Amino acid sequence: MKKLIIILSLIAMSCSGDDNINNCNFLFDAGVNLTVNTNLPQFNQLQFNGNGVYVANQGNNGIWLYRLTSSTLYAWDAADPSRTPSACSTLTFVSGDIVESSCEDVNQYSLSTGFGLEGNTLPCTLKPYRVDDLGNGQYLVSN
């Protein structure tokens, strides 16, 4: 009988917990269909590794494009995935590959990985968008 109580206690403890802690569903699936030409002045910085460009009026709060390597271009939603979209949740450039929200409890993220940096309130990652290389410095960003 004691073994049964111990087993049931262990099962109950392993099933309990806060399932809402990993709730990273604050952002909606915004339709994104953007053609990026790195030969144009507004996207010229994307020809060089380690540079990012913010594009307004796409996604939830805009999109961050980030050139990691000569063959890798990332597109991330510019809304903090750890909170509901608002004026302070738009991610702005800090330095290097780091962007952050301007809310009272600041969250920072890496454009190189999409992961949050130490101190984020939730373990959410940046929302990625698909990037297709069309050739000749042109890319299609979509979801």
QUIJOSUL-V98750 format. One record per residue. N is the residue number from 1. RES is the residue in one letter. PHI is phi in whole degrees, 0 to 359 (NA if undefined). OMEGA is omega in radians with two decimals (NA if undefined). Layout:
BEGIN
N:RES:PHI:OMEGA ; N:RES:PHI:OMEGA
END
This chain:
BEGIN
1:M:NA:3.13 ; 2:K:297:3.13 ; 3:K:297:3.13 ; 4:L:295:3.13 ; 5:I:294:3.13 ; 6:I:296:-3.13 ; 7:I:296:3.12 ; 8:L:296:3.10 ; 9:S:295:3.13 ; 10:L:295:3.12 ; 11:I:296:-3.14 ; 12:A:297:3.14 ; 13:M:292:-3.12 ; 14:S:287:3.14 ; 15:C:270:-3.13 ; 16:S:278:3.14 ; 17:G:145:-3.11 ; 18:D:262:-3.14 ; 19:D:290:-3.12 ; 20:N:278:-3.10 ; 21:I:298:-3.12 ; 22:N:258:-3.14 ; 23:N:285:-3.12 ; 24:C:247:-3.07 ; 25:N:255:-3.12 ; 26:F:283:-3.05 ; 27:L:265:3.10 ; 28:F:267:-3.13 ; 29:D:277:3.13 ; 30:A:286:3.10 ; 31:G:292:-3.13 ; 32:V:238:3.08 ; 33:N:210:-3.01 ; 34:L:235:3.02 ; 35:T:261:-3.11 ; 36:V:247:3.09 ; 37:N:243:-3.08 ; 38:T:290:3.07 ; 39:N:276:3.11 ; 40:L:276:-3.07 ; 41:P:305:-3.09 ; 42:Q:291:3.12 ; 43:F:242:-3.07 ; 44:N:305:-3.12 ; 45:Q:298:-3.13 ; 46:L:284:3.04 ; 47:Q:283:-3.04 ; 48:F:241:-3.13 ; 49:N:302:3.07 ; 50:G:85:-3.14 ; 51:N:251:3.11 ; 52:G:233:3.11 ; 53:V:224:3.08 ; 54:Y:267:3.10 ; 55:V:239:-3.14 ; 56:A:283:3.04 ; 57:N:62:3.04 ; 58:Q:225:3.09 ; 59:G:62:-3.13 ; 60:N:280:3.13 ; 61:N:228:-3.06 ; 62:G:101:3.14 ; 63:I:226:2.95 ; 64:W:259:3.00 ; 65:L:259:-3.09 ; 66:Y:222:3.10 ; 67:R:271:3.12 ; 68:L:277:3.12 ; 69:T:225:-3.13 ; 70:S:298:-3.13 ; 71:S:249:-3.08 ; 72:T:232:3.05 ; 73:L:238:3.12 ; 74:Y:256:3.02 ; 75:A:230:-3.11 ; 76:W:236:3.01 ; 77:D:294:-3.07 ; 78:A:271:3.06 ; 79:A:261:3.09 ; 80:D:298:-3.09 ; 81:P:287:-3.11 ; 82:S:267:3.14 ; 83:R:206:3.11 ; 84:T:294:-3.14 ; 85:P:301:3.10 ; 86:S:204:-3.14 ; 87:A:299:-3.09 ; 88:C:277:-3.09 ; 89:S:271:3.07 ; 90:T:289:-3.09 ; 91:L:281:3.14 ; 92:T:245:-3.09 ; 93:F:291:3.07 ; 94:V:251:3.10 ; 95:S:188:3.13 ; 96:G:57:3.10 ; 97:D:245:-3.03 ; 98:I:261:3.01 ; 99:V:236:-3.12 ; 100:E:213:3.04 ; 101:S:276:3.13 ; 102:S:254:3.11 ; 103:C:290:-3.08 ; 104:E:305:3.06 ; 105:D:261:-3.00 ; 106:V:296:2.99 ; 107:N:247:3.12 ; 108:Q:243:-3.12 ; 109:Y:224:3.08 ; 110:S:263:3.06 ; 111:L:287:3.12 ; 112:S:284:-3.05 ; 113:T:238:-3.04 ; 114:G:86:-3.11 ; 115:F:275:3.06 ; 116:G:287:3.09 ; 117:L:267:-3.09 ; 118:E:308:3.11 ; 119:G:103:3.10 ; 120:N:297:-3.09 ; 121:T:284:3.11 ; 122:L:224:-3.11 ; 123:P:277:-3.14 ; 124:C:279:3.05 ; 125:T:254:3.09 ; 126:L:300:3.12 ; 127:K:279:-3.11 ; 128:P:274:2.98 ; 129:Y:239:-3.13 ; 130:R:285:3.09 ; 131:V:235:3.11 ; 132:D:250:3.10 ; 133:D:280:3.14 ; 134:L:268:-3.12 ; 135:G:93:3.12 ; 136:N:56:3.09 ; 137:G:76:3.13 ; 138:Q:249:-3.11 ; 139:Y:224:3.02 ; 140:L:251:3.10 ; 141:V:255:-3.09 ; 142:S:207:3.04 ; 143:N:226:NA
END
